[in-house]
Amino acid sequence: MKILNIEGLTLFEIKQLVLQGGKFISFPYIASVFPKTLKKASNTYFIRPEESSFKYSLYFLFLNLSISWLALPWKPIYTLKSLFYDITGGKDVTLNVLAELCDNNPVYNPDIHYLKWDLA
């Protein structure tokens, strides 16, 4: 999972921005490989509290409108669901991403001495 828009932010700063209203958003879209229907999700975008997710959803909105209606019977249903998420601002995956970030973030503890040299 690739997360965009968090470059230069620490985990503490990300948590603070989430508490202020920031969120992690993913946009579902449909890919057609006839006769198969592939339901995909975009990269995850970090949306800051003062930012709108609309500019990120435009690409996936047009993608769903243009190429996702090609096969039947399930593509129109999947496409409508994807369009709903694109129009309403994306699928909120904040809790999942924060859990993943917290699990994979090494915490430095200065009280633990990793290398102890005893020269006596």
C-alpha positions in Angstrom: 0.0 0.0 0.0 1.5 3.3 -1.1 0.5 6.4 0.9 0.8 9.8 -0.8 1.1 13.3 0.7 2.8 12.3 3.9 6.3 13.1 2.8 8.3 14.8 5.6 5.7 14.1 8.3 6.4 12.1 11.5 3.9 9.7 13.0 3.2 12.2 15.7 2.5 15.0 13.2 0.2 12.6 11.2 -1.8 11.7 14.4 -2.1 15.4 15.2 -3.4 16.2 11.7 -5.9 13.3 11.9 -7.1 14.7 15.3 -7.7 18.1 13.6 -9.7 16.5 10.8 -7.2 14.9 8.4 -8.0 11.5 6.9 -6.6 8.8 4.6 -8.7 8.3 1.5 -8.7 5.6 -1.2 -10.7 5.7 -4.4 -12.2 2.4 -5.8 -12.3 1.9 -9.6 -13.2 -0.8 -12.0 -10.8 -2.3 -14.5 -12.1 -4.3 -17.5 -10.3 -7.3 -18.8 -13.1 -9.0 -20.8 -14.8 -11.1 -19.5 -13.4 -10.4 -16.0 -14.2 -7.5 -13.8 -11.4 -6.3 -11.6 -12.3 -4.2 -8.6 -9.3 -2.1 -7.7 -8.4 0.6 -5.2 -6.2 3.6 -5.8 -3.1 4.5 -3.7 -4.1 6.0 -0.4 -4.0 9.8 -0.2 -3.5 11.7 3.0 -6.0 14.6 3.0 -5.0 17.4 5.4 -7.7 19.1 7.5 -8.0 22.2 5.3 -7.8 20.2 2.0 -10.6 18.7 -0.2 -10.3 15.3 -1.7 -12.2 16.4 -4.8 -9.1 17.1 -6.9 -7.8 13.5 -6.2 -11.2 11.9 -7.0 -11.6 13.6 -10.5 -9.2 11.1 -12.2 -11.0 8.1 -10.8 -14.4 9.6 -11.5 -13.5 10.0 -15.2 -11.9 6.6 -15.3 -15.0 4.9 -14.0 -17.3 6.9 -16.3 -15.2 6.1 -19.4 -14.0 2.5 -19.4 -15.8 0.6 -16.6 -19.2 0.0 -18.4 -17.8 -2.4 -20.9 -19.1 -5.9 -19.8 -22.3 -7.2 -18.2 -23.9 -8.1 -15.9 -22.0 -6.8 -12.8 -20.0 -3.9 -14.1 -22.8 -1.3 -14.0 -23.4 -2.2 -10.4 -19.8 -2.1 -9.4 -19.3 1.1 -11.4 -22.2 2.8 -9.6 -20.7 1.9 -6.2 -17.3 3.2 -7.3 -18.9 6.4 -8.6 -20.7 6.9 -5.3 -17.4 6.8 -3.5 -15.7 9.1 -6.0 -18.5 11.7 -5.8 -18.7 11.6 -2.0 -15.0 12.1 -1.6 -13.5 8.6 -1.5 -13.5 5.7 0.9 -12.2 6.6 4.4 -9.4 4.1 5.4 -8.0 6.2 8.2 -8.3 3.7 11.0 -6.6 0.9 8.9 -3.7 3.1 7.8 -3.1 4.5 11.3 -3.0 0.9 12.7 -0.6 -0.1 10.0 1.6 3.0 10.6 1.7 2.4 14.4 2.6 -1.3 14.0 5.4 -0.6 11.6 6.9 2.5 13.3 10.0 1.7 15.3 10.2 3.6 18.5 13.5 4.8 19.8 14.0 4.4 23.5 17.1 6.2 24.7 17.1 4.3 28.0 17.9 1.0 26.2 21.6 0.7 25.4 21.8 -1.3 22.2 25.6 -1.4 22.1 27.3 -1.7 25.4 31.1 -1.8 25.4 32.7 -3.1 28.5 36.4 -2.2 28.4 37.3 -3.3 31.9 
